Amino acid sequence: MAAQVAPFTIRLPLSHANDQAGNCPQAPVPAENLAGQQPGNNANLNDQQFLSMIPASYRTKTDDLVPPRLDDVSWIENELNVERLHRIKRWFWMVGRPTPPRPLHHQVLLGREIFVTEQMDMHLVWTAGRMFLKPLPRFLLEPHFWTRFLSCAPNCACAVGKGTVQIPPVPETKKPKELEGCKQRKLRRTALGLLFSYVALIRHQSDLGIAKEKFLLPTEADWVYWTTLVKELDPEHIYPDIDERFIYGEIRLSRLNKIFKLTQRPILRGYVYRWQQYSSFFQEYFGLLAAVTVYIAIILTAMQVGLATDKLKGSKAFMDASYGFTVFSILGPLIIMALIFLFSLFLFGNNWYATVSFSRKRLGAIRAVQQDDE
């Protein structure tokens, strides 16, 4: 698929995009007219029309909130960010299968409640009774957005090998990875992967109804529009053009957490932090300790019964085992409680240090901005 053109031509009515931005509602466009629209209609979109499709603000790397600008693609990078998953891409085979996700109606059948998330790296992540999905942004359904923001620049290195452009020879000092693709092409692959995931999630009209109910899809997207979009995307041959993450459909959160705890920093934190409060930490581990204590009590009871029998009370090996396990049943829970307490102190100290360090850095940046404004 060429990196200079949109992967589809069908468009949603711009009047409805403006309605979503807060303008007065207008009459809907008939579905039979929508399917026949071509890029030539409303081709010259102005900046205000583009701005009506995109988020109101985004958080920068310095934790500032800023409105998106059309001359800066940072907000697009923020919307399509899957860098956390790229860090463990060699472990993708452990967290999911290389198959498209199952449709929305099947997710409901499995007892999974759909939770909306705007984090791209949480899209299609599931855990017990939950499936996290990122809504399909309105701007990704506009072909002109793809040609303006997700297309390679002239003389881009991405076109090498396709015969579409000629660029000067690359110096030998440059590493091969520098020609892997420009920023726009990487964003394009992620965006196309998101579209592909929704092709899999919405296969029937019942899926379309669920998607609209959960605000995963613009309300003006009807069945005629959706089937036309799917045909134009050609999902059977889309794999070379999408990000590797989307080859693996549904990915399991529990395994993501284990991999991140063992391979990424900060250690033991996981992909999604499990303990939002210290009470949840103690509840989890003391619940586990209680289960172990119950099991120990069952074993001790069985040993008492064994000591009452003629065959076992004369067995020196059984007497030694009973003695050793009795000592363990007394000291074991105490040791485990001490370890839980020490681990909680470590978490508290680590979180306190991180909070103080971040607060100093953040407040310093805010004061610097205030001084510049004065």
Secondary structure, 3 states (H helix, E strand, C coil): CCCCCCCCCCCCCHHHHHHHCCCCCCCCCCHHHHCCCCCCCCCCCCHHHHHCCCCCCEECCCCCEECCCCCCCHHHHHHCCCHHHHCCHHHHHHHECCCCCCCHHHHHHCCCEEEECCCHHHCCEEECCEEEECCCCHHHHCHHHHHHHCCCCCCCHHHCCCCCCCCCCCCCCCCHHHHCCCHHHHHHHHHHHHHHHHHHHCCCHHHHHHHHHCCCCCCCCCHHHHHHHHHHHCHHHCHHHCCHHHHCCCEEHHHHHHHHHHHCCCCCCCCCCCCCCHHHHHHHHHHHHHHHHHHHHHHHHHHHHHHCCHHHHCCHHHHHHHHHHHHHHHHHHHHHHHHHHHHHHHHHHHHHHHHHHHHHHHHHHHHHHHHHHC
